[in-house]
Amino acid sequence: MDFVGNQIKIVIVDDHPVVRAGLRQVLSAASDIQVIGEGENGEQALQLVEECHPDVLVLDVSLPKLNGLDVTRRLRAQGDPTAILILTVHDDNATIFGLLECGATGYVLKDEALETLASAVRAAAQHQPWLSQAVTHRLLQRSLPQSFPGNPSGPTGEGCGEALTRREKEVLCLLAEGLDNTAIARRLVITTRTVQNHVSNLYSKLGTSSRTEAALYAIRHGLVRVTQADGIPDEH
């Protein structure tokens, strides 16, 4: 993606003025990032995206009028290409997986924001996933296999560049469950080298470059089922 003036244009939407000021200060310190708009509720988020055409929308979850999940759903339903970087205190399954499944590009917890926000914005601007460490751990550890090959109703791998083989789908499900290559090899009774080859093939076919990205692909395309908890609150 080419950025106007070599700067990434961003919009910040958070209902706390002090938080917005802090985010603006952090991001303004980066020479390649420019804050071009701010809002305090979900309706303003949609309006600012339409008017400002930012590269990245930095979006809180618990917003008045429309929460972050609703904003994300509407933007993706409209086919809007703006990268959506979620910045929130919420780390429950329902919030995390709901937003990722709806098309959020990244998910940053506010207690990590000062150290990682600029890097997260840069990654999101390139439409590369960026997840806080705690979110990555939850994504990999709380995903459950939806079904395994041999079940006709199981995952097909459709939608990726090349169809996944039966064994690759098995490996992907176990990878998303959080197993490392050695554990996958034991589960499938194959060698670790064979697992490594399957993982490499998965990266190539799915267009991913890490276990997190592959697991995120599996979740977004319904290849694994995740355990969800409570819904997302509309307000703090």
C-alpha positions as CSV (number, residue, x, y, z in Angstrom):
1,M,0.0,0.0,0.0
2,D,1.3,3.5,-0.9
3,F,0.7,6.1,1.7
4,V,0.1,9.8,0.9
5,G,3.2,11.8,1.8
6,N,4.7,8.5,3.1
7,Q,2.5,8.9,6.2
8,I,-0.1,6.5,7.5
9,K,-3.4,8.4,8.0
10,I,-5.3,7.3,11.1
11,V,-8.5,8.0,12.9
12,I,-8.9,7.4,16.6
13,V,-12.3,6.7,18.2
14,D,-12.5,6.3,22.0
15,D,-15.1,7.8,24.3
16,H,-12.5,9.0,26.9
17,P,-10.9,12.3,26.0
18,V,-7.9,11.6,28.2
19,V,-7.3,8.2,26.4
20,R,-7.6,9.9,23.0
21,A,-5.1,12.5,24.0
22,G,-2.7,9.9,25.2
23,L,-3.0,7.9,22.0
24,R,-2.6,11.0,19.9
25,Q,0.6,11.9,21.7
26,V,2.1,8.4,21.3
27,L,1.2,8.2,17.6
28,S,2.2,11.8,16.8
29,A,5.7,11.0,18.0
30,A,6.1,8.7,15.0
31,S,7.1,10.6,11.8
32,D,5.3,8.1,9.5
33,I,1.9,8.3,11.3
34,Q,-0.5,11.2,11.1
35,V,-3.7,11.5,13.2
36,I,-6.3,13.0,10.8
37,G,-9.5,12.6,12.9
38,E,-10.9,11.7,16.3
39,G,-14.3,10.6,17.5
40,E,-16.1,9.5,20.7
41,N,-18.8,7.1,19.6
42,G,-19.6,4.5,17.0
43,E,-21.6,6.7,14.7
44,Q,-18.8,9.2,14.5
45,A,-16.4,6.3,13.7
46,L,-18.5,5.5,10.6
47,Q,-18.8,9.1,9.6
48,L,-15.0,9.8,10.0
49,V,-14.1,6.8,7.9
50,E,-16.5,7.9,5.2
51,E,-15.2,11.5,5.2
52,C,-11.5,11.1,5.9
53,H,-10.7,7.8,4.2
54,P,-8.0,6.8,6.8
55,D,-5.6,4.0,6.3
56,V,-6.2,2.7,9.8
57,L,-9.1,3.2,12.2
58,V,-8.0,2.8,15.8
59,L,-11.2,1.7,17.5
60,D,-12.3,1.1,21.1
61,V,-14.8,-1.6,21.7
62,S,-17.2,-0.2,24.3
63,L,-18.6,3.0,22.6
64,P,-21.8,4.9,22.9
65,K,-24.5,4.5,20.2
66,L,-22.6,1.8,18.3
67,N,-20.0,-0.5,19.8
68,G,-16.8,-1.5,18.1
69,L,-18.2,-4.8,16.9
70,D,-21.1,-3.1,15.2
71,V,-18.8,-0.5,13.6
72,T,-16.6,-3.3,12.3
73,R,-19.5,-5.3,10.9
74,R,-20.9,-2.3,9.1
75,L,-17.6,-1.2,7.6
76,R,-16.9,-4.7,6.3
77,A,-20.5,-5.1,5.0
78,Q,-20.0,-2.0,3.0
79,G,-16.8,-3.3,1.6
80,D,-14.7,-0.6,3.2
81,P,-11.0,-1.4,3.0
82,T,-9.9,0.6,6.0
83,A,-7.8,-1.5,8.4
84,I,-9.4,-1.7,11.8
85,L,-7.1,-1.9,14.8
86,I,-9.0,-2.6,18.0
87,L,-7.6,-1.0,21.1
88,T,-9.4,-2.0,24.3
89,V,-9.3,-3.3,27.8
90,H,-11.5,-6.3,27.0
91,D,-9.8,-9.6,26.6
92,D,-12.7,-12.0,26.9
93,N,-13.3,-14.6,24.2
94,A,-16.6,-13.2,22.9
95,T,-15.1,-9.8,22.3
96,I,-11.8,-11.0,20.8
97,F,-13.2,-13.6,18.5
98,G,-16.3,-11.7,17.6
99,L,-14.2,-8.8,16.3
100,L,-11.6,-10.9,14.6
101,E,-14.2,-13.0,12.8
102,C,-15.9,-9.8,11.7
103,G,-12.8,-8.5,10.0
104,A,-10.7,-6.5,12.5
105,T,-7.1,-6.4,11.4
106,G,-5.5,-6.3,14.8
107,Y,-6.3,-6.4,18.5
108,V,-4.2,-4.4,21.0
109,L,-4.9,-4.4,24.7
110,K,-4.6,-0.9,26.3
111,D,-2.1,-1.9,28.9
112,E,0.3,-2.8,26.0
113,A,-0.5,0.2,23.9
114,L,2.3,2.6,24.8
115,E,5.0,0.0,23.8
116,T,3.3,-1.5,20.7
117,L,0.7,0.9,19.3
118,A,2.9,2.5,16.6
119,S,4.1,-0.9,15.4
120,A,0.5,-2.2,15.4
121,V,-0.6,0.7,13.3
122,R,2.1,0.1,10.8
123,A,1.2,-3.6,10.5
124,A,-2.5,-2.9,10.2
125,A,-1.8,-0.3,7.5
126,Q,-0.2,-3.2,5.5
127,H,-3.2,-5.4,6.4
128,Q,-1.0,-7.7,8.4
129,P,-2.5,-9.1,11.6
130,W,-1.2,-7.7,14.9
131,L,-2.3,-9.2,18.2
132,S,-1.3,-8.5,21.7
133,Q,0.6,-11.3,23.3
134,A,-2.3,-12.1,25.7
135,V,-4.7,-12.2,22.7
136,T,-2.4,-14.5,20.7
137,H,-2.2,-16.9,23.6
138,R,-5.9,-16.9,24.0
139,L,-6.4,-17.4,20.2
140,L,-4.1,-20.4,20.1
141,Q,-5.1,-21.9,23.4
142,R,-8.9,-21.5,23.4
143,S,-9.6,-22.6,19.8
144,L,-11.2,-26.0,19.6
145,P,-11.3,-28.3,16.5
146,Q,-14.6,-28.0,14.8
147,S,-14.3,-31.4,13.2
148,F,-11.6,-33.6,11.9
149,P,-11.2,-35.1,8.4
150,G,-13.2,-38.2,7.8
151,N,-16.4,-36.3,8.8
152,P,-18.1,-35.2,5.5
153,S,-19.4,-32.1,7.2
154,G,-15.9,-31.0,8.3
155,P,-13.9,-28.1,7.1
156,T,-13.2,-28.0,3.4
157,G,-10.5,-25.4,3.2
158,E,-12.4,-23.6,0.5
159,G,-11.6,-20.0,-0.1
160,C,-7.8,-20.4,0.1
161,G,-5.6,-20.1,-2.9
162,E,-5.3,-23.9,-3.2
163,A,-7.5,-26.6,-1.6
164,L,-6.1,-28.0,1.6
165,T,-5.5,-31.7,1.7
166,R,-7.1,-33.9,4.4
167,R,-3.9,-34.0,6.4
168,E,-3.3,-30.3,6.1
169,K,-6.8,-29.6,7.5
170,E,-6.0,-31.8,10.5
171,V,-2.7,-30.0,11.1
172,L,-4.4,-26.6,10.8
173,C,-7.1,-27.6,13.3
174,L,-4.5,-28.8,15.8
175,L,-2.3,-25.7,15.2
176,A,-5.2,-23.5,15.9
177,E,-5.8,-25.5,19.1
178,G,-2.4,-24.3,20.2
179,L,-0.3,-27.5,19.8
180,D,3.3,-27.2,18.7
181,N,4.8,-29.4,16.0
182,T,5.9,-32.1,18.3
183,A,2.5,-32.4,19.9
184,I,0.8,-32.4,16.5
185,A,3.2,-35.2,15.4
186,R,2.3,-37.3,18.5
187,R,-1.5,-36.7,18.0
188,L,-1.4,-37.7,14.3
189,V,1.3,-40.4,14.7
190,I,3.6,-38.8,12.1
191,T,7.1,-37.4,12.3
192,T,7.9,-33.8,13.3
193,R,9.5,-33.2,10.0
194,T,6.3,-34.2,8.2
195,V,4.4,-31.8,10.4
196,Q,6.9,-29.1,9.5
197,N,6.3,-29.8,5.8
198,H,2.5,-29.6,6.3
199,V,2.8,-26.3,8.2
200,S,5.0,-24.9,5.4
201,N,2.4,-25.9,2.8
202,L,-0.3,-24.3,4.9
203,Y,1.6,-21.0,5.0
204,S,2.0,-21.1,1.2
205,K,-1.6,-22.0,0.5
206,L,-3.2,-19.7,3.0
207,G,-0.9,-16.8,2.2
208,T,0.3,-16.6,5.9
209,S,3.7,-16.4,7.5
210,S,3.1,-17.4,11.1
211,R,1.1,-19.9,13.3
212,T,-0.9,-16.9,14.6
213,E,-2.0,-15.9,11.1
214,A,-2.8,-19.4,10.1
215,A,-4.9,-19.9,13.2
216,L,-6.6,-16.6,12.6
217,Y,-7.4,-17.7,9.1
218,A,-8.9,-21.0,10.4
219,I,-11.1,-19.1,12.8
220,R,-12.3,-16.5,10.3
221,H,-13.1,-19.2,7.7
222,G,-15.0,-21.4,10.1
223,L,-12.4,-24.2,10.2
224,V,-12.3,-24.2,13.9
225,R,-14.9,-23.5,16.6
226,V,-14.1,-21.1,19.5
227,T,-15.6,-21.0,22.9
228,Q,-17.3,-17.7,23.5
229,A,-18.5,-16.1,26.7
230,D,-20.5,-13.0,27.4
231,G,-21.5,-10.4,24.9
232,I,-19.9,-7.0,24.3
233,P,-21.2,-4.1,26.4
234,D,-22.4,-1.0,24.6
235,E,-21.1,1.3,27.2
236,H,-18.5,1.4,30.0
